[in-house]
Amino acid sequence: MIVLKIGGSLLEKGLNPTLVTDIKKVLETERLVIVHGGGDEVTKIAEKLGKPQQFVVSPEGIRSRYTDEETVKIYTMVMAGKINKETVAFLLGRGIPAVGLSGIDASLLKAKRKERLVIVDERGRKRVVDGGFTGKISQVNKGVIRLLTDNGYVPVISSVAIGDKCELLNVDSDRAAAYIAGALSADKIVFLTDVQGVFIEEKLVKKLSIAEAETLLPKMGAGMDKKVMASIEAVKMGVKEAIIAPGSVENSVTEAVNHRVGTVIAHE
């Protein structure tokens, strides 16, 4: 089993034509689950609708969207609607039996709504703000996913979760992919992104242990920090390895799982 996270930036630019051919090749021997991003598209559409987006920074330096009630509705519309269905249609048109889902469907992704967020303001001071409609994943309904993969389908999942009171919640797509991979006991999770992998002091790092990744995490730039954090979480949940790899190269999934591109994060 491979969980493939496709970054929103790749979807926006248009998927590499060889990715579809590569996915077909992977499906000959592996079951595959796709999780997609799309945060930039959410921001663009929200602003067109007259809802400027706010972003906050945690004390650990992690930047995230502040999700109030209006924003979570827009987020759901774009992620579970526009991006998910366009991605599914693209894959279906090229012979891949994709099924579009959100974390809401059959409670695929259950999450605990965050009551409060600790953020760092522009002056560097810590503040506590209302948690809005952001969630932390608590449970994955792996049975629904396995029902599809066991019957030859490819689930394509958007990171909208459902809360304890059946409210819509925004959850980070990288971490959603990690939790899905962990629940499925996947062999690998591949994060396809628009960069070559993890860079430290302008040098590509080919492999990191969990301990090394945790030590280097504070040095990661915005965006990559979430992918490294999600990789750490996935491996700690039992996934054999996480690979952060470029989606722009030919046969990007095969190249990643064979360690010819990207950065591998594993226990040792």
C-alpha positions as CSV (number, residue, x, y, z in Angstrom):
1,M,0.0,0.0,0.0
2,I,1.3,3.5,-1.0
3,V,-0.3,6.7,0.1
4,L,0.4,9.5,-2.4
5,K,0.0,13.1,-1.3
6,I,-0.1,15.5,-4.3
7,G,0.6,19.1,-3.4
8,G,-1.8,21.8,-4.4
9,S,0.9,23.7,-6.2
10,L,1.4,20.7,-8.6
11,L,-2.4,20.5,-9.3
12,E,-2.5,24.2,-10.0
13,K,0.4,24.0,-12.5
14,G,-1.0,20.9,-14.1
15,L,0.1,17.3,-13.3
16,N,3.1,15.9,-15.2
17,P,1.7,13.7,-18.0
18,T,4.1,10.9,-17.0
19,L,2.6,10.9,-13.5
20,V,-0.6,9.2,-14.8
21,T,1.4,6.6,-16.7
22,D,3.5,6.0,-13.6
23,I,0.4,5.7,-11.3
24,K,-1.0,3.0,-13.7
25,K,2.3,1.2,-13.5
26,V,2.3,1.4,-9.7
27,L,-1.3,0.0,-9.6
28,E,-0.1,-3.2,-11.3
29,T,1.6,-4.3,-8.1
30,E,0.4,-1.9,-5.3
31,R,-2.8,-0.5,-3.9
32,L,-2.8,3.3,-3.9
33,V,-4.5,6.1,-2.0
34,I,-4.2,9.7,-3.1
35,V,-4.6,12.7,-0.8
36,H,-4.5,16.2,-2.3
37,G,-3.8,19.7,-1.2
38,G,-5.0,23.0,-2.5
39,G,-4.6,25.7,0.1
40,D,-3.5,28.4,-2.4
41,E,-6.6,27.8,-4.5
42,V,-8.8,28.1,-1.4
43,T,-7.1,31.5,-0.7
44,K,-7.6,32.8,-4.2
45,I,-11.3,31.8,-4.3
46,A,-12.0,33.1,-0.8
47,E,-10.5,36.5,-1.8
48,K,-12.6,36.6,-4.9
49,L,-15.7,36.0,-2.7
50,G,-14.7,38.9,-0.6
51,K,-13.3,36.9,2.3
52,P,-9.6,37.8,2.8
53,Q,-7.7,34.9,4.5
54,Q,-5.9,35.2,7.8
55,F,-2.8,33.1,8.7
56,V,-1.4,32.6,12.1
57,V,2.0,31.3,13.3
58,S,2.4,28.8,16.2
59,P,5.2,29.2,18.8
60,E,7.0,26.4,16.9
61,G,6.9,28.5,13.8
62,I,4.3,26.6,11.9
63,R,2.1,28.8,9.7
64,S,-1.5,27.9,9.2
65,R,-4.8,29.3,8.0
66,Y,-7.1,30.8,10.6
67,T,-10.4,29.1,9.9
68,D,-13.6,30.8,11.1
69,E,-17.1,29.5,10.2
70,E,-17.3,31.3,6.8
71,T,-13.8,30.2,5.9
72,V,-14.5,26.5,6.6
73,K,-17.5,26.6,4.3
74,I,-15.3,28.1,1.5
75,Y,-12.5,25.6,2.3
76,T,-15.0,22.7,2.0
77,M,-16.5,24.0,-1.2
78,V,-13.1,24.3,-2.9
79,M,-11.3,21.3,-1.5
80,A,-14.1,18.7,-1.5
81,G,-15.8,20.2,-4.5
82,K,-13.7,22.0,-7.1
83,I,-10.3,20.5,-6.6
84,N,-11.4,17.0,-5.7
85,K,-13.7,16.6,-8.6
86,E,-11.4,18.1,-11.1
87,T,-8.7,15.8,-10.0
88,V,-11.0,12.7,-10.2
89,A,-12.2,13.8,-13.6
90,F,-8.6,14.2,-14.8
91,L,-7.7,10.7,-13.6
92,L,-10.9,9.0,-14.9
93,G,-10.2,10.6,-18.3
94,R,-6.9,8.8,-18.4
95,G,-8.1,5.4,-17.3
96,I,-7.5,5.4,-13.6
97,P,-10.6,4.2,-11.5
98,A,-10.6,7.2,-9.1
99,V,-13.3,7.8,-6.5
100,G,-13.5,11.2,-4.9
101,L,-14.0,11.5,-1.2
102,S,-13.7,14.0,1.6
103,G,-12.9,13.3,5.2
104,I,-16.6,14.0,5.9
105,D,-17.9,11.0,3.8
106,A,-18.6,8.0,6.1
107,S,-16.7,9.9,8.8
108,L,-13.5,9.0,7.0
109,L,-11.6,11.6,9.0
110,K,-12.9,12.4,12.5
111,A,-11.2,15.3,14.3
112,K,-11.4,17.1,17.6
113,R,-12.1,20.8,17.2
114,K,-9.4,22.9,18.7
115,E,-11.0,25.1,21.4
116,R,-8.0,27.5,21.5
117,L,-4.9,28.3,19.5
118,V,-1.7,29.7,20.9
119,I,-0.2,32.0,18.3
120,V,2.7,34.5,18.0
121,D,1.6,38.0,17.0
122,E,3.5,40.5,14.8
123,R,5.4,41.7,17.9
124,G,6.6,38.2,18.8
125,R,4.2,37.9,21.8
126,K,2.3,34.7,22.5
127,R,-1.5,35.1,22.4
128,V,-4.4,32.7,22.9
129,V,-7.2,32.9,20.3
130,D,-10.4,31.0,19.7
131,G,-9.7,27.8,17.8
132,G,-12.3,28.4,15.1
133,F,-13.0,25.5,12.9
134,T,-9.6,23.8,12.9
135,G,-9.3,20.2,14.0
136,K,-6.8,17.6,15.0
137,I,-7.5,14.2,13.5
138,S,-8.5,11.6,16.1
139,Q,-9.7,8.7,13.9
140,V,-9.5,7.4,10.3
141,N,-12.3,5.1,8.9
142,K,-9.9,2.8,7.2
143,G,-12.7,0.3,6.4
144,V,-14.1,2.6,3.7
145,I,-10.7,3.1,2.1
146,R,-9.9,-0.6,2.1
147,L,-13.4,-1.4,0.7
148,L,-12.4,0.7,-2.4
149,T,-8.8,-0.3,-2.8
150,D,-9.7,-4.0,-2.3
151,N,-12.0,-3.6,-5.3
152,G,-9.5,-1.9,-7.6
153,Y,-10.5,1.7,-7.0
154,V,-8.2,4.6,-6.2
155,P,-9.6,6.8,-3.4
156,V,-8.8,10.5,-3.9
157,I,-9.3,12.3,-0.6
158,S,-9.6,15.9,0.4
159,S,-8.6,17.0,3.9
160,V,-11.9,18.2,5.3
161,A,-12.8,16.4,8.5
162,I,-15.9,16.0,10.6
163,G,-16.0,17.0,14.3
164,D,-17.7,15.4,17.3
165,K,-20.8,17.6,16.7
166,C,-20.8,16.8,12.9
167,E,-19.2,20.2,12.2
168,L,-16.9,20.8,9.2
169,L,-13.3,21.1,10.2
170,N,-10.1,22.2,8.4
171,V,-7.2,19.8,8.8
172,D,-3.8,20.0,7.3
173,S,-3.6,17.9,4.1
174,D,0.0,16.7,4.7
175,R,-0.9,15.5,8.2
176,A,-4.2,14.0,7.0
177,A,-2.2,11.9,4.5
178,A,0.1,10.9,7.4
179,Y,-2.8,9.7,9.6
180,I,-4.4,7.9,6.6
181,A,-1.1,6.1,5.9
182,G,-0.7,5.2,9.6
183,A,-4.2,3.8,9.9
184,L,-3.7,1.7,6.7
185,S,-0.2,0.5,7.9
186,A,1.0,1.7,4.5
187,D,4.5,0.6,3.3
188,K,5.3,4.1,2.1
189,I,3.9,7.6,2.0
190,V,5.1,9.9,-0.8
191,F,4.7,13.6,-0.6
192,L,4.9,15.0,-4.2
193,T,5.8,18.7,-4.1
194,D,7.3,21.5,-6.2
195,V,10.8,21.2,-4.8
196,Q,13.5,18.5,-5.0
197,G,13.3,17.4,-1.3
198,V,14.6,18.6,2.0
199,F,17.5,21.1,1.8
200,I,19.8,21.9,4.7
201,E,22.3,24.7,4.0
202,E,21.4,24.7,0.3
203,K,22.2,21.0,0.0
204,L,19.7,18.3,-0.8
205,V,19.5,15.7,2.0
206,K,18.9,12.2,0.6
207,K,18.0,10.4,3.9
208,L,17.0,11.4,7.5
209,S,16.4,9.3,10.5
210,I,13.4,10.3,12.7
211,A,15.8,11.7,15.3
212,E,17.6,13.8,12.7
213,A,14.4,15.1,11.2
214,E,13.1,16.1,14.6
215,T,16.3,18.0,15.3
216,L,16.3,19.8,12.0
217,L,12.5,20.6,12.0
218,P,12.9,24.1,13.5
219,K,15.2,25.0,10.6
220,M,12.7,24.0,7.9
221,G,11.1,26.7,5.8
222,A,7.3,27.3,5.7
223,G,5.5,24.5,3.9
224,M,8.4,22.0,4.2
225,D,8.1,22.0,8.0
226,K,4.6,20.5,7.7
227,K,5.8,17.8,5.3
228,V,8.6,16.9,7.6
229,M,6.3,16.9,10.6
230,A,3.8,14.7,8.7
231,S,6.6,12.4,7.7
232,I,7.7,12.0,11.3
233,E,4.2,11.3,12.4
234,A,3.6,8.7,9.6
235,V,6.7,6.7,10.4
236,K,6.0,6.8,14.2
237,M,2.5,5.4,13.3
238,G,4.1,2.4,11.6
239,V,4.6,3.5,8.0
240,K,8.0,2.1,6.9
241,E,9.2,5.3,5.3
242,A,8.1,8.7,4.1
243,I,9.6,10.3,1.0
244,I,9.4,14.0,0.1
245,A,10.0,14.2,-3.7
246,P,9.6,16.4,-6.7
247,G,6.4,15.9,-8.8
248,S,8.0,17.5,-11.8
249,V,10.3,14.6,-12.8
250,E,9.3,11.8,-15.0
251,N,7.8,8.7,-13.3
252,S,7.9,10.6,-10.0
253,V,6.3,8.0,-7.8
254,T,8.5,5.1,-9.0
255,E,11.6,7.3,-8.8
256,A,10.7,8.3,-5.2
257,V,9.9,4.8,-3.9
258,N,13.2,3.6,-5.4
259,H,15.1,6.4,-3.6
260,R,16.3,7.9,-6.9
261,V,14.9,11.3,-6.1
262,G,13.8,13.3,-3.0
263,T,14.4,12.8,0.7
264,V,13.7,9.6,2.6
265,I,12.6,9.8,6.3
266,A,12.7,6.5,8.2
267,H,13.5,5.2,11.7
268,E,17.1,4.6,10.8
